[in-house]
């Protein structure tokens, strides 16, 4: 079940970012929160590392995206 939820929510986030919609970043951060929950509940802590990296990339992309809009 987790794999479906993570795949659908993450894909929606990427879709919205591709459409240059700010809500895409919100959805992607929610996806990372879900990854953190998944990693701790299954004791697969490597996903925490990935979540931190992805979150950093999303923040950087959001900053660039916001500067381009201004």
C-alpha positions as a printed Julia matrix, in Angstrom:
70×3 Matrix{Float64}:
  0.0    0.0     0.0
  2.81   2.43    0.87
  4.4    2.06   -2.54
  1.18   3.09   -4.28
  0.62   6.09   -2.03
  4.2    7.32   -2.39
  4.18   6.8    -6.16
  0.86   8.6    -6.71
  1.53  11.55   -4.4
  5.09  12.01   -5.72
  3.93  11.85   -9.33
  1.24  14.43   -8.65
  3.83  16.75   -7.13
  6.1   16.41  -10.13
  3.16  16.99  -12.47
  2.25  20.25  -10.72
  5.86  21.46  -10.67
  6.05  20.71  -14.39
  2.96  22.87  -14.85
  4.76  25.63  -12.9
  2.21  25.45  -10.11
  3.45  26.33   -6.62
  1.31  23.56   -5.12
  3.68  21.04   -6.67
  6.32  21.95   -4.12
  3.81  21.56   -1.29
  2.84  18.12   -2.56
  6.51  17.11   -2.92
  7.22  18.13    0.69
  4.2   16.09    1.81
  5.66  13.17   -0.13
  8.93  13.51    1.77
  7.05  13.52    5.07
  5.37  10.28    3.98
  8.8    8.84    3.13
 10.02   9.72    6.63
  7.0    7.99    8.18
  7.54   4.98    5.96
 11.25   4.76    6.72
 10.77   4.92   10.48
  7.82   2.53   10.53
  9.74  -0.08    8.49
 13.16   0.61   10.09
 14.64   1.46    6.67
 16.57   4.51    7.73
 18.33   4.97    4.39
 15.14   6.56    3.12
 15.58   9.32    5.71
 18.89  10.24    4.08
 17.2   10.29    0.67
 14.33  12.37    2.03
 16.72  14.97    3.42
 18.54  15.17    0.07
 15.31  15.44   -1.92
 13.95  18.06    0.46
 17.1   20.12   -0.02
 16.76  19.87   -3.79
 13.1   20.89   -3.61
 13.99  23.93   -1.5
 16.72  24.96   -3.94
 14.42  24.44   -6.92
 11.67  26.44   -5.22
 14.03  29.35   -4.57
 15.12  29.39   -8.22
 11.54  29.0    -9.38
 10.4   31.91   -7.21
 13.26  34.17   -8.45
 12.34  33.38  -12.08
  8.74  34.39  -11.43
  9.71  37.79  -10.0
